């Protein structure tokens, strides 16, 4: 026997074989990765369980017509360089007036993908062209804050993040700073000074958002509970959602303001890279 080498005994060899066989069996019988539908069904998202957030409206980034060549909006025709340049580091976005929601990893979803779907679905709730459920919430919050939270654009983003954080916790962290593409700056509302009142602070922001946001969440949750008790299941579109895109009049040009395209709309690595700023309006 060569010096320094040892060989397993028959018992050791049998144990090792059984260990490898068990590992192979566990890998073979492992449950398949969950779909977005399954993740959403297991979530506590009342917007989904109430039927307001529809997964047939969820698309992958590749299915955004903005990134397509030619006429047919199919992933095979995607401009990969344009996609990587414009959505790198982002998680999702929507367009004003269009119920479509574009999320990363739609076909390889995680808990973070579900949180992004919730986030973008809430943006649709606040869009009067899609639903009137959230009507008055944003304008009411602007009034409550004396405009301390900034524009309607910024206030809706913070409210959306606040609500999705309540639903998903750390899968959707709540931040009091926000990147504003129009000014190319990071605005921290927690340190913003209000005339005669001092800095608004994180606690102050949470209180302002809770005043209008929590009643909306309770209203939607009641509808979700009624659906659950009635055995309602949100519909699952063929092929797990997505599908073709139908024009809706949304402005898909770069920097198109309300409904703006991803170009110039977000910065990878900023706290709000989860779809917030990225074309959310």
C-alpha positions as CSV (number, residue, x, y, z in Angstrom):
1,X,0.0,0.0,0.0
2,X,1.4,3.4,-0.9
3,X,2.7,5.4,2.1
4,X,0.2,7.9,3.5
5,X,-2.9,6.5,1.7
6,X,-5.7,4.6,3.4
7,X,-8.7,2.8,2.0
8,X,-12.2,2.7,3.5
9,X,-13.4,-0.4,5.1
10,X,-16.4,-2.2,3.5
11,X,-18.7,-0.6,6.2
12,X,-17.3,2.9,5.5
13,X,-17.8,2.4,1.8
14,X,-21.4,1.3,2.3
15,X,-22.1,4.3,4.5
16,X,-20.6,6.6,1.9
17,X,-22.6,5.0,-0.9
18,X,-25.8,5.3,1.2
19,X,-25.0,9.0,1.9
20,X,-24.5,9.8,-1.8
21,X,-27.6,7.9,-2.8
22,X,-29.7,9.7,-0.2
23,X,-28.3,13.1,-1.5
24,X,-29.2,12.1,-5.1
25,X,-32.7,11.0,-4.1
26,X,-33.3,14.3,-2.2
27,X,-32.1,16.3,-5.2
28,X,-34.3,14.2,-7.5
29,X,-37.4,14.5,-5.4
30,X,-36.9,18.1,-4.4
31,X,-40.0,20.3,-4.8
32,X,-39.9,22.4,-8.0
33,X,-39.2,26.1,-7.5
34,X,-42.3,28.0,-6.7
35,X,-44.0,30.1,-9.3
36,X,-45.0,33.7,-8.9
37,X,-48.6,32.6,-8.6
38,X,-47.7,30.3,-5.7
39,X,-45.6,32.9,-4.0
40,X,-48.4,35.5,-4.2
41,X,-51.0,33.0,-3.0
42,X,-48.9,32.3,0.1
43,X,-48.3,36.0,0.7
44,X,-50.3,38.3,2.9
45,X,-50.9,40.8,0.1
46,X,-54.5,41.9,0.4
47,X,-54.3,43.7,-3.0
48,X,-53.6,40.3,-4.6
49,X,-56.1,38.3,-2.6
50,X,-58.8,40.9,-3.2
51,X,-58.3,40.5,-6.9
52,X,-57.0,44.0,-7.5
53,X,-53.5,43.0,-8.4
54,X,-53.8,40.7,-11.4
55,X,-50.9,38.5,-12.3
56,X,-52.0,38.3,-16.0
57,X,-50.7,41.9,-16.1
58,X,-47.2,41.0,-14.8
59,X,-44.5,41.0,-17.5
60,X,-40.8,40.4,-17.5
61,X,-38.5,43.2,-18.5
62,X,-37.9,41.4,-21.8
63,X,-41.6,41.8,-22.6
64,X,-41.6,45.6,-22.4
65,X,-42.2,46.9,-26.0
66,X,-39.7,49.6,-25.4
67,X,-36.9,47.1,-25.6
68,X,-38.2,45.3,-28.7
69,X,-36.9,45.5,-32.2
70,X,-39.4,45.5,-35.1
71,X,-43.1,45.1,-34.5
72,X,-43.7,41.8,-32.6
73,X,-43.1,42.2,-28.8
74,X,-41.4,38.9,-28.1
75,X,-38.4,38.1,-25.9
76,X,-36.6,36.7,-28.9
77,X,-36.4,40.1,-30.4
78,X,-35.1,41.9,-27.3
79,X,-32.3,44.4,-27.5
80,X,-30.1,42.9,-24.8
81,X,-27.6,45.8,-24.6
82,X,-30.4,48.3,-24.2
83,X,-32.1,46.1,-21.6
84,X,-28.9,45.8,-19.5
85,X,-28.2,49.5,-19.8
86,X,-31.6,50.7,-18.8
87,X,-32.8,48.3,-16.1
88,X,-29.6,47.1,-14.5
89,X,-30.1,46.9,-10.7
90,X,-33.8,47.6,-10.9
91,X,-36.6,45.3,-9.7
92,X,-39.8,46.6,-11.4
93,X,-41.7,49.4,-12.9
94,X,-45.1,50.5,-14.3
95,X,-46.4,53.0,-16.7
96,X,-49.2,55.6,-16.0
97,X,-52.5,54.5,-17.5
98,X,-51.2,51.0,-18.3
99,X,-52.1,48.0,-16.0
100,X,-48.9,46.1,-17.2
101,X,-46.3,45.6,-14.4
102,X,-42.7,44.8,-15.4
103,X,-40.7,42.8,-12.8
104,X,-37.3,41.2,-12.8
105,X,-37.1,37.4,-12.4
106,X,-40.8,36.9,-13.3
107,X,-39.9,33.4,-14.6
108,X,-37.5,32.7,-11.8
109,X,-39.3,34.3,-8.9
110,X,-38.3,34.7,-5.2
111,X,-39.9,36.4,-2.2
112,X,-38.4,39.6,-3.5
113,X,-40.2,39.2,-6.8
114,X,-43.5,38.8,-4.9
115,X,-42.7,42.0,-3.0
116,X,-42.0,43.8,-6.2
117,X,-45.3,42.6,-7.7
118,X,-47.1,43.9,-4.6
119,X,-45.2,47.3,-5.0
120,X,-46.1,47.7,-8.6
121,X,-49.7,46.5,-8.1
122,X,-50.1,49.3,-5.4
123,X,-49.0,51.9,-8.0
124,X,-51.8,50.7,-10.2
125,X,-54.2,51.1,-7.3
126,X,-53.3,54.7,-7.1
127,X,-53.7,55.2,-10.9
128,X,-57.2,56.7,-11.5
129,X,-57.1,55.4,-15.1
130,X,-56.9,51.9,-13.8
131,X,-58.8,51.9,-10.5
132,X,-60.3,54.4,-8.1
133,X,-59.7,52.4,-5.0
134,X,-56.9,54.6,-3.8
135,X,-58.5,57.9,-4.9
136,X,-57.8,60.7,-2.5
137,X,-55.1,59.0,-0.5
138,X,-52.1,60.7,-2.1
139,X,-53.7,64.1,-2.3
140,X,-54.9,63.7,1.2
141,X,-51.3,62.9,2.4
142,X,-49.9,65.9,0.5
143,X,-52.5,68.0,2.3
144,X,-51.7,66.4,5.7
145,X,-48.0,67.0,5.3
146,X,-48.3,70.6,4.1
147,X,-46.5,69.3,1.0
148,X,-43.5,68.4,3.2
149,X,-43.2,65.0,1.4
150,X,-42.7,66.8,-1.9
151,X,-44.5,66.3,-5.2
152,X,-47.4,63.9,-6.0
153,X,-44.8,61.7,-7.7
154,X,-42.6,61.5,-4.6
155,X,-45.5,61.2,-2.1
156,X,-47.0,58.3,-4.0
157,X,-43.7,56.5,-4.2
158,X,-43.2,56.8,-0.4
159,X,-46.8,55.6,0.2
160,X,-46.4,52.7,-2.1
161,X,-43.1,51.7,-0.4
162,X,-44.7,52.2,3.0
163,X,-47.7,49.9,2.2
164,X,-45.6,47.2,0.6
165,X,-43.2,47.2,3.5
166,X,-46.2,46.6,5.9
167,X,-47.1,43.6,3.8
168,X,-43.7,42.1,3.1
169,X,-41.5,43.4,5.8
170,X,-37.8,43.4,5.0
171,X,-38.4,41.9,1.6
172,X,-39.5,45.5,0.9
173,X,-37.5,47.7,3.2
174,X,-39.0,51.2,4.0
175,X,-36.7,54.1,3.3
176,X,-37.1,57.8,4.0
177,X,-34.8,58.8,1.2
178,X,-35.7,58.6,-2.5
179,X,-33.8,59.2,-5.7
180,X,-35.5,61.8,-7.9
181,X,-34.5,61.4,-11.6
182,X,-35.9,64.8,-12.6
183,X,-33.4,66.5,-10.3
184,X,-30.7,63.7,-10.3
185,X,-30.6,63.9,-6.5
186,X,-31.3,61.8,-3.4
187,X,-33.9,63.5,-1.2
188,X,-34.0,62.6,2.5
189,X,-37.4,63.5,3.9
190,X,-36.4,62.4,7.4
191,X,-34.1,65.5,7.6
192,X,-36.3,67.9,5.6
193,X,-37.1,71.0,7.6
194,X,-40.7,72.1,7.9
195,X,-41.3,75.8,8.6
196,X,-41.7,76.3,12.4
197,X,-41.7,72.5,13.0
198,X,-38.1,71.4,12.4
199,X,-37.1,68.1,10.7
200,X,-40.0,65.8,9.8
201,X,-38.0,62.7,10.9
202,X,-38.7,59.1,10.1
203,X,-41.3,58.8,12.8
204,X,-43.1,61.8,11.4
205,X,-43.1,60.3,7.9
206,X,-44.5,57.0,9.2
207,X,-47.3,58.8,11.0
208,X,-48.2,60.9,7.9
209,X,-48.3,57.8,5.7
210,X,-50.2,55.7,8.2
211,X,-53.0,58.3,8.5
212,X,-54.2,57.6,5.0
213,X,-52.4,54.4,4.1
214,X,-53.6,52.1,6.9
215,X,-57.4,52.9,6.3
216,X,-56.8,52.0,2.7
217,X,-55.0,48.8,3.6
218,X,-57.9,47.8,6.0
219,X,-60.5,48.5,3.3
220,X,-58.7,46.3,0.8
221,X,-58.0,43.6,3.5
222,X,-61.8,43.3,4.2
223,X,-62.4,42.6,0.5
224,X,-59.5,40.1,0.5
225,X,-61.0,38.3,3.6
226,X,-64.4,38.0,1.9
227,X,-62.7,36.5,-1.1
228,X,-60.8,34.0,1.0
229,X,-63.8,33.0,3.0
230,X,-65.8,32.5,-0.3
231,X,-63.1,30.3,-1.7
232,X,-62.1,32.8,-4.4
233,X,-58.8,32.2,-6.1
234,X,-57.3,35.0,-8.2
235,X,-57.1,33.8,-11.8
236,X,-53.9,32.4,-13.3
237,X,-53.4,33.2,-16.9
238,X,-52.2,30.5,-19.3
239,X,-48.4,30.0,-19.2
240,X,-48.2,31.7,-15.8
241,X,-49.2,35.2,-16.8
242,X,-47.6,37.7,-19.2
243,X,-48.3,37.1,-22.8
244,X,-48.6,39.7,-25.5
245,X,-48.7,43.4,-24.9
246,X,-51.6,45.5,-26.1
247,X,-51.1,49.3,-26.7
248,X,-52.6,51.5,-24.0
249,X,-51.3,54.9,-25.0
250,X,-48.6,55.0,-22.4
251,X,-45.7,57.2,-23.2
252,X,-42.8,54.8,-23.8
253,X,-40.3,57.3,-24.9
254,X,-37.2,58.0,-22.9
255,X,-37.8,60.4,-20.1
256,X,-41.5,60.6,-21.0
257,X,-42.7,62.1,-17.8
258,X,-45.8,60.4,-16.5
259,X,-45.5,56.9,-17.8
260,X,-41.8,57.5,-18.5
261,X,-39.7,54.8,-19.9
262,X,-36.9,53.2,-17.8
263,X,-34.3,55.4,-19.5
264,X,-32.9,57.9,-17.0
265,X,-35.6,56.9,-14.5
266,X,-33.6,55.1,-11.8
267,X,-30.1,54.5,-10.5
268,X,-28.9,51.0,-9.7
269,X,-28.1,50.6,-6.1
270,X,-30.2,53.4,-4.7
271,X,-32.6,52.5,-1.9
272,X,-35.6,52.9,-4.2
273,X,-34.3,50.7,-7.1
274,X,-37.2,48.3,-6.5
275,X,-39.3,49.8,-9.1
276,X,-40.2,52.9,-7.2
277,X,-38.8,55.7,-9.3
278,X,-38.4,53.6,-12.4
279,X,-41.3,54.6,-14.5
280,X,-43.7,54.3,-11.6
281,X,-45.9,57.1,-12.9
